[in-house]
Amino acid sequence: MFIIWRTLKWLGTCHEVFSLKRFKIPYAIVMSSLASVIIVAFHMQEQGTHYRLLKLSNQWFGVLFYIILYVALADLVWLILRLIKKNPKGFIAKNQFVFRGGLVVIILIVATSIYGLMHAREIKITRYEVTIDKEVEGRESLRIALVADQHLGYSIGYEHMEKMVSLINQSNPDLVCFAGDIFDNNFDALDDEDGIREAFASINSTLGVYSSWGNHDVEEPLFSGFSVGEKGGAIRDPRMGEFLSSAGFNLLEDSSILVNDEFYLVGRLDYQKAGDGTNHRKSISELTEDMDKSKPIILIDHQPREFEEIAEAGVDLDLSGHTHAGQMFPMNLTNHLTWKNGYGLMEIDDLTSIVTSGVGVYGPAMRVFTDNEVVIIDVFFN
């Protein structure tokens, strides 16, 4: 209602016809109908048309977010100007401010929305170099491709995965690690199951492709892209694991493997949703207690948490995703307030944490001032 009221105020400054009831009532009905798309899509999740509605609601939610943000900012500017000068004239006179400010707001909404929707289709490569102070006989370096947060389903599909796989293969990695949230809560929402499987199977790496699970790799209802299930209460669709295994992935579910007798690779269940209806998972010390700590230990853990425990357990490199680096402005500016390492590379004692912004999107199908990325990590052993 706030948005309808504010936009009618602006339209009224453009022409008197927009102040008439015969315009206001149909306008309010149309705007209310658009806003209700999100609610309708949520309640139609068991219907045959809900996939398209949910995809539309994800896009519309992003636009609606920026409508609310920019209108609220314009009101804040007007309030500040009124406090500074009790009787504003000229440009900041009320009608003139509403008219001109409204034009600016509309331009910002349209520009940000188009940019966000288009930028969400792009993927870039981000590179890091890491040194682990452990020797590996016969190997001086290791190239890892880290990807996470594909969120396959309503917003991300086959074409996006083709781009991702192409970037991975161009980088000639030794090892490929998927750090969770491969699916977007509903396996049936995949747009091209066979095409995505073939794309995943075509990933080239000398030492294999490994994956852990994330909090969205479970069956849960979504409200405009956000899961609304109870914490830890969701069950993983068995087709998710079968799909990845058939594409040649090695699933690490609170388990580890000694790769080529050179280094350990550990994969943890998600911190919030283990996929069995609980949030139970092994501690990192349990997973590493029987390992030869003279060998490098690399961890795939979807959410970047428990750094002190991970470092004490002897892990050298921790690979995560989950945060999306904030995904959209202004959350990208506050991302670091929520997470100790919300994005990028951070060293904690002898541990190096790398958090990727992910390959896909969740919630609003937009990227604003953040990037989809494939992370290439060159690890050097001493």
Backbone hydrogen bonds, N-H to C=O, Kabsch-Sander energy under -0.5 kcal/mol:
donor,donor_aa,acceptor,acceptor_aa,energy
5,W,1,M,-2.7
6,R,2,F,-2.4
7,T,3,I,-2.7
8,L,4,I,-2.1
9,K,5,W,-1.7
10,W,6,R,-1.9
11,L,7,T,-2.7
12,G,8,L,-2.1
13,T,9,K,-0.8
13,T,10,W,-1.1
14,C,10,W,-0.7
14,C,11,L,-0.9
15,H,11,L,-1.8
18,F,15,H,-1.3
19,S,16,E,-1.8
20,L,17,V,-1.4
23,F,20,L,-1.3
24,K,20,L,-2.5
25,I,21,K,-2.4
27,Y,23,F,-2.3
28,A,24,K,-2.7
29,I,25,I,-2.0
30,V,26,P,-2.5
31,M,27,Y,-2.6
32,S,28,A,-2.3
33,S,29,I,-2.1
34,L,30,V,-2.1
35,A,31,M,-2.2
36,S,32,S,-1.7
37,V,33,S,-0.5
37,V,34,L,-1.2
38,I,35,A,-0.8
40,V,36,S,-3.0
41,A,37,V,-2.6
42,F,38,I,-1.6
43,H,39,I,-1.9
44,M,40,V,-0.9
44,M,41,A,-0.5
45,Q,42,F,-0.9
47,Q,44,M,-2.0
50,H,47,Q,-1.3
53,L,49,T,-1.6
54,L,50,H,-3.0
55,K,51,Y,-2.1
56,L,52,R,-2.4
57,S,53,L,-2.8
58,N,54,L,-2.1
59,Q,55,K,-1.6
60,W,56,L,-2.9
61,F,57,S,-2.5
62,G,58,N,-1.1
63,V,59,Q,-1.6
64,L,60,W,-3.0
65,F,61,F,-2.3
66,Y,62,G,-1.7
67,I,63,V,-2.0
68,I,64,L,-2.4
69,L,65,F,-2.5
70,Y,66,Y,-2.4
71,V,67,I,-2.1
72,A,68,I,-2.3
73,L,69,L,-2.2
74,A,70,Y,-2.2
75,D,71,V,-2.2
76,L,72,A,-2.1
77,V,73,L,-2.4
78,W,74,A,-2.3
79,L,75,D,-2.3
80,I,76,L,-2.4
81,L,77,V,-2.5
82,R,78,W,-2.0
83,L,79,L,-2.0
84,I,80,I,-2.3
85,K,81,L,-2.5
92,I,89,K,-1.5
93,A,90,G,-1.6
97,F,93,A,-3.3
98,V,94,K,-2.9
99,F,95,N,-2.5
100,R,96,Q,-2.8
101,G,97,F,-3.1
102,G,98,V,-2.0
103,L,99,F,-1.7
104,V,100,R,-2.0
105,V,101,G,-2.6
106,I,102,G,-2.6
107,I,103,L,-2.3
108,L,104,V,-2.5
109,I,105,V,-2.7
110,V,106,I,-2.7
111,A,107,I,-2.7
112,T,108,L,-2.6
113,S,109,I,-2.4
114,I,110,V,-2.4
115,Y,111,A,-2.4
116,G,112,T,-2.9
117,L,113,S,-2.6
118,M,114,I,-2.3
119,H,115,Y,-3.1
120,A,116,G,-1.4
121,R,118,M,-1.6
122,E,119,H,-1.5
124,K,372,N,-2.4
126,T,374,V,-2.3
128,Y,376,I,-2.3
130,V,378,D,-2.5
132,I,380,F,-2.9
133,D,131,T,-0.5
134,K,132,I,-2.4
136,V,139,R,-0.6
139,R,136,V,-2.3
142,L,379,V,-2.3
144,I,142,L,-0.6
144,I,377,I,-3.0
145,A,175,L,-2.8
146,L,144,I,-0.6
146,L,375,V,-3.3
147,V,145,A,-0.5
147,V,177,C,-2.5
149,D,180,G,-2.6
151,H,181,D,-2.5
152,L,182,I,-2.6
153,G,156,I,-2.6
156,I,151,H,-0.7
161,M,157,G,-1.8
162,E,158,Y,-2.2
163,K,159,E,-1.6
164,M,160,H,-2.1
165,V,161,M,-2.8
166,S,162,E,-2.2
167,L,163,K,-2.1
168,I,164,M,-2.3
169,N,165,V,-2.7
170,Q,166,S,-2.1
171,S,167,L,-0.9
171,S,168,I,-0.9
172,N,169,N,-1.3
174,D,143,R,-2.3
175,L,143,R,-1.9
176,V,208,G,-2.0
177,C,145,A,-3.0
178,F,210,Y,-3.0
179,A,147,V,-2.8
179,A,177,C,-0.6
180,G,212,S,-0.7
184,D,152,L,-2.0
185,N,216,H,-1.9
189,A,186,N,-1.5
190,L,187,F,-1.6
196,I,192,D,-2.6
197,R,193,E,-2.2
198,E,194,D,-2.4
199,A,195,G,-2.1
200,F,196,I,-2.7
201,A,197,R,-2.5
202,S,198,E,-1.0
202,S,199,A,-0.6
203,I,200,F,-1.6
205,S,203,I,-0.5
206,T,173,P,-0.9
207,L,174,D,-3.0
209,V,248,G,-0.5
210,Y,176,V,-2.8
211,S,250,N,-2.3
212,S,178,F,-2.1
213,W,268,R,-0.7
217,D,214,G,-1.2
218,V,216,H,-1.1
219,E,235,I,-2.8
220,E,185,N,-1.1
220,E,218,V,-0.7
223,F,226,F,-3.3
224,S,222,L,-0.6
226,F,223,F,-1.6
228,V,221,P,-1.9
233,G,230,E,-1.7
235,I,219,E,-0.6
236,R,275,G,-2.9
240,M,237,D,-2.2
241,G,237,D,-0.6
242,E,238,P,-2.0
243,F,239,R,-2.4
244,L,240,M,-2.0
245,S,241,G,-2.6
246,S,242,E,-2.2
247,A,243,F,-0.9
247,A,244,L,-0.5
248,G,245,S,-1.6
249,F,244,L,-2.5
250,N,209,V,-2.3
251,L,249,F,-0.7
252,L,211,S,-3.0
253,E,251,L,-0.7
254,D,252,L,-0.7
254,D,267,G,-1.1
255,S,267,G,-1.6
257,I,265,L,-2.0
259,V,257,I,-0.9
259,V,263,F,-2.7
260,N,258,L,-0.6
261,D,258,L,-0.5
262,E,259,V,-2.8
263,F,259,V,-1.2
264,Y,296,P,-2.9
265,L,257,I,-2.6
266,V,298,I,-2.9
267,G,255,S,-2.7
268,R,300,I,-2.2
270,D,273,K,-0.6
274,A,278,T,-2.3
275,G,278,T,-0.6
277,G,234,A,-1.8
287,L,283,S,-1.5
288,T,284,I,-1.3
289,E,285,S,-1.2
291,M,288,T,-1.9
293,K,291,M,-1.0
295,K,292,D,-2.1
298,I,264,Y,-2.7
299,L,317,L,-3.2
300,I,266,V,-3.2
301,D,299,L,-0.6
301,D,319,L,-2.5
302,H,213,W,-0.5
305,R,303,Q,-1.7
310,I,306,E,-2.4
311,A,307,F,-2.7
312,E,308,E,-2.4
313,A,309,E,-1.5
314,G,311,A,-1.6
315,V,310,I,-1.8
316,D,297,I,-2.5
317,L,297,I,-1.7
318,D,352,T,-2.9
319,L,299,L,-3.1
319,L,317,L,-0.5
320,S,318,D,-0.5
320,S,354,I,-2.5
321,G,302,H,-2.6
323,T,321,G,-1.7
324,H,356,T,-0.5
325,A,342,G,-0.5
326,G,323,T,-2.1
327,Q,324,H,-2.1
328,M,326,G,-3.2
331,M,328,M,-1.4
332,N,328,M,-1.0
333,L,330,P,-1.6
334,T,330,P,-0.7
334,T,331,M,-0.6
335,N,331,M,-1.0
337,L,334,T,-1.5
338,T,334,T,-0.8
338,T,335,N,-1.0
339,W,335,N,-1.5
342,G,339,W,-0.6
344,G,355,V,-2.6
346,M,353,S,-2.5
348,I,346,M,-0.5
348,I,351,L,-3.0
351,L,348,I,-2.5
352,T,316,D,-2.1
353,S,346,M,-3.5
353,S,351,L,-0.5
354,I,318,D,-2.8
355,V,344,G,-2.4
356,T,320,S,-2.3
356,T,354,I,-0.5
359,V,148,A,-2.7
360,G,149,D,-1.9
363,G,225,G,-0.7
365,A,58,N,-0.9
366,M,364,P,-2.2
367,R,116,G,-1.5
368,V,327,Q,-1.8
369,F,367,R,-0.5
373,E,358,G,-2.6
374,V,124,K,-2.5
375,V,146,L,-2.5
376,I,126,T,-3.1
376,I,374,V,-0.5
377,I,144,I,-3.3
377,I,375,V,-0.6
378,D,128,Y,-2.6
378,D,376,I,-0.5
379,V,142,L,-3.4
379,V,377,I,-0.8
380,F,130,V,-3.2
381,F,140,E,-2.6
382,N,132,I,-2.0
